[in-house]
Amino acid sequence: MRILIEAVGHEAIVANARELQAVTGRVHRSDAHDARQLARLARVDAQILNPVDLRNTAQQADMFILRARTALAGTRLLCEAVGRARSSRSKAVD
């Protein structure tokens, strides 16, 4: 989304949500109110929003591959553990 916004000539600031007590700390919230509050903060000083740098497309692709490998390794380990448990259970029954 940030790339699309910047492609049409607008500045895009990705705020660190954990650091935005001015927005997240409110009891009565709405998307419209939050958007207005964020816009006001960005106009005064963008650093108030604690902007974060996002990964570029190549870095995002690399992270996807790493996460997929981790998930596959976890699945493989789980399958091996289940296979061993079934194997030991069938040996105990014999």
C-alpha positions in Angstrom: 0.0 0.0 0.0 2.8 2.4 0.9 4.4 1.8 -2.6 1.1 2.7 -4.3 0.6 5.8 -2.2 4.1 7.0 -3.0 3.7 6.1 -6.7 1.0 8.7 -7.1 3.1 11.4 -5.5 2.0 11.3 -1.9 4.3 10.9 1.2 3.6 7.8 3.2 4.5 7.5 6.8 4.3 4.1 8.5 3.8 4.8 12.2 4.9 2.5 15.0 1.5 1.6 16.5 3.0 0.5 19.8 4.3 4.1 20.4 1.1 5.9 19.6 -0.6 6.5 22.9 -2.3 9.6 21.5 -4.3 7.3 19.2 -4.3 3.9 20.9 -4.8 5.2 24.4 -8.2 6.6 23.7 -11.4 4.9 25.0 -13.7 6.1 22.2 -12.0 5.3 18.9 -13.1 5.1 15.3 -11.2 4.8 12.1 -12.2 8.3 11.0 -11.1 9.9 14.3 -7.9 7.9 14.3 -7.1 9.0 10.7 -7.7 12.6 11.6 -5.5 12.4 14.7 -2.7 10.7 12.7 -2.9 13.3 10.0 -2.6 16.1 12.6 0.4 14.5 14.3 2.1 14.0 10.9 1.5 17.7 10.0 3.1 18.9 13.2 6.1 16.6 13.3 6.3 13.2 11.6 8.8 12.0 14.1 6.0 12.0 16.8 4.7 9.0 14.9 8.0 7.1 15.4 8.1 6.1 11.7 9.4 2.6 10.9 11.3 1.5 7.8 9.6 -1.3 6.0 11.4 -4.1 4.1 11.7 -3.7 0.4 10.1 -6.2 -2.0 13.2 -8.4 -2.2 13.6 -8.5 1.6 9.9 -9.4 2.0 10.3 -12.3 -0.5 13.4 -13.5 1.5 11.4 -13.4 4.7 8.5 -15.3 3.1 11.0 -18.1 2.1 12.5 -18.2 5.5 9.1 -18.4 7.2 8.0 -21.1 4.8 11.1 -23.2 5.4 10.6 -22.9 9.2 7.0 -24.0 8.9 7.9 -26.9 6.7 10.7 -28.0 9.1 8.2 -27.8 12.0 5.7 -29.9 10.1 8.3 -32.5 9.2 9.4 -32.7 12.9 5.8 -33.1 14.0 5.2 -35.8 11.4 8.3 -37.7 12.5 7.3 -37.4 16.2 3.8 -38.8 15.4 5.3 -41.6 13.4 7.6 -42.6 16.2 4.8 -42.5 18.7 2.6 -44.7 16.5 5.5 -47.0 15.9 6.3 -47.4 19.6 2.6 -47.8 20.5 2.2 -50.6 17.9 5.3 -52.3 19.3 3.9 -52.2 22.8 0.6 -53.8 21.7 2.5 -56.7 20.0 
